[in-house]
């Protein structure tokens, strides 16, 4: 029975991504048509601007679903020791900034303040570009979702003696004990699939993937203790 989830993800991920990708494409085409109409008929702004917003929301929501499908596919590949890493030069600062910009629609919708300080001397890092991109997006998606309206989310990137340290100063709701455990422990997917464990609540899937991906590329994960203020989820990428 424990093989069913892995086999399902492996066989269905492509079939699921195709229709969702079509939804993204058509939403983007519709948004372009609406922008053209706005240029030609600015007096229709009150009617067309909400439609443009809906199209952008469909596009971003669809991209989140594709990322979730991809993340779970990679998670099972990593755990089954069949993932093939594609190491390349990645600009971590640009990728983090791009992940924040990609989520602006949801950030503005909740009036969140999302910012980052990149103080590491290393910007270009050799790793799997798709994995680290999904790590950033999964973490930001989780914290944006769990943040109350008007909350602040900040990312600090610094150097320490062991590598590049990323600290995500997250909303209080993210520090649920089970989510902290999933992010900071050495885990296996099949040990975390039982609903009674509470991991299937919002956020659990995001953090399972992030944990597995970072450990696969040699990173470390952790969460500040309860006395630390401001408290953060953190991960470290090695430099050697």
N, C-alpha and C positions, 0 to 999 in steps of 0.2 A: 504493500500500500504506500510506503513512503516514497516509492519511485514515481507515483502518479503525478505529483506536482511538477517535478523536474521534466518529465516527458511532455506534460501538457504545455509548459512554458516553451520548451524547445520547438514543438510542432506548431503552436498557435501564434507565436510572436510575430512572424512575418505576415500571416493572414490578418492579424489585428492591426498591424501598422499600416497596411495598404489602404483600407477605407478611412482610417483616421488621417492619414496623409492627404487623401483626397479632400477631406473636409477642410484641412488647413489651406490647401491650394485654392479651393473655391472661395473660402472666406477672404483670402488675400486678394483674389481677383475682384470680388465684390467691393472690398474696401477701396481698391484702385478706381473702380468705376464711380464710386460715391465721391471720391476726391475730385475726379474730373467734373462731375456734375456740380460740385461746390464751386469750382473755379468758374464754371459757365453760368451758374445761377446762385450767387452768394445769398440771395434773398430766401433761399430754401434751407438755410443753415439749421433753423430750429427743427426741421424735419429730418435732415440728412445726417447731422452730427450724431444723434443717438444711434442711427443705423451703422455708422462707421464704428462707433464704440462697440456695438454688439459683434460686428465682424472681427474686430481686434480681440475681443474676449473669446470668441469661438476659436480663433487661431491660436491664442496663447493656451487656452484650456486643452486644445487638441495636442499641442506640443508637450504639455505636462503628461498626458496619457501615453504618448509615444516614449517619453523619457522613462516613465514608470515601467512600461513593457520592456524597454531596452535594459533598464537597471536590473529587473528580475531575471532576464535572460542571462546577463553577465554574472549575476550572483550564483546561479546554478552552475554555470560553466566554471567559475572560479572554484566552487566547492567540489566539483567533479574533476578538477585538475585538467580541464580541456581548454581553458581560456588561452588564447594566443595573444600575448601582449604586443602592441605595435608602438615601440618606443620612438619618440621624436622630440624635437626641441619645442617646448611650450612656453609662451610668455604668460606666467602665472598672474601677473598684475593685470594685463589686458584681459585675460580670461575671467578673472574675478569681476572686473569692471563691466565686462560684457554680460555676465550672468545677472548682475544687478539691473543693468539697463533692460535686459530682456524681460524682467519681471515688473517693469515700471507700471504697467496697467493695474496689477494687483496691489502694488505698493501705494499708488495714488488712491485706489479705491478704498483703502483703509486708513488713508492719511498717515502712513508710517514714515519714519525718518530712518532710511537705510544708508549707511556710510561705511567707508573703510579707510584705514591708514596703512600704506604699504611701506614699511621701514626696513625690509630685508634688503641686503646688498645683492641678493640673487633674484633676478626677474625671470631669466630664461632657465628652464629646468627640463631635464630629459626624463620623460615619463610617457605613459599612454594618454594621449590627448583626450580620447573619448571618455575614459574612466574619470580623469580629474575634472573634466567638464561636468559630468553627471554628479560627481561629488559636490561641487559647488551648487549646482541647481537643486539637488535633493535637499541640501541643508537650508538653502535660502527659501525653498518652497515650504518646508516644514515650519521655519521660524516666522515667515510671513503669514502662514495659515494660523498659527497659534498666537500671534501677536494681537493684542487688543487694539482697537482703533486709536491712532495717535501715538502708538508705542515707538520706541527707538530700537533699532538693531544695528550693531556696529561690529566690524571685523577688524582686528588688529593683526598685522603680519610683521613678525620680527625675527631676528636671528637669535639662536641660543647655542650652547655648546654642542648640541646634538643635531642641529639642522634648522629648517625653516618652520617656525611656529605660527599656526593660524588659530586665532582665538575668536570664536563667534559669541559675542555678548548677546545672549538670546532672551526672549520673553520668559517670564517666570513660569508660565504654563508648560514650557518645554522640559522643565526639570522634574517631571514625574519620575518616581523611582524606577519604574520599569523601562522607561525610555533611556534614562541614564545608564541602566545596566546593559541594555542592548547596544548602546554606543560604545561603552568603555570596556566591555568584557570580551574575552576570546570566545566567539560564538560559532555555532553551526546552524544553518537554516532549519534543518529537520528537528533540532531541539527547540525551535521557537515557533513552530507552526500551530501548536495546540491553542485553540481560542481561549480556553480557560486560563492560559497564562497571561492574558491581557495585552499581548504584544500586537495583536491585530487591530488595536485601536488606532486612530489617526497618528501617524508619525512612525509607527513601528517598522513598516516596510522601508521607509526612507532610510532609517538609521541602520537597519540590517545591511542594506546594500553598501552604504558609506563605510561601515565597519569592515566588511569583507574586502571592498575595493582598496581601501587604504592599507590594510594589513598585507594584501597581496603585493602591492608595490613597495613594501618595506616601511610603511608609515606606522605611526603609533597614534592611538586615540585615547581621550580621557575627558573627564568632566571635573571642574573645580569642586572642592568640598563646599558644604553648605555655608561655612563661615566666610568664604571668599566673596568679596564685593568689589566690582561687579563680577558676577559668576558667569562662567562661559563653558561651552563645549569647545574642545580644542583638538587639533591634530597636528602632527609633526611629520614633515617630509625629510628624510635623511639626505645629507650632502655627500656621503661617501658610498 
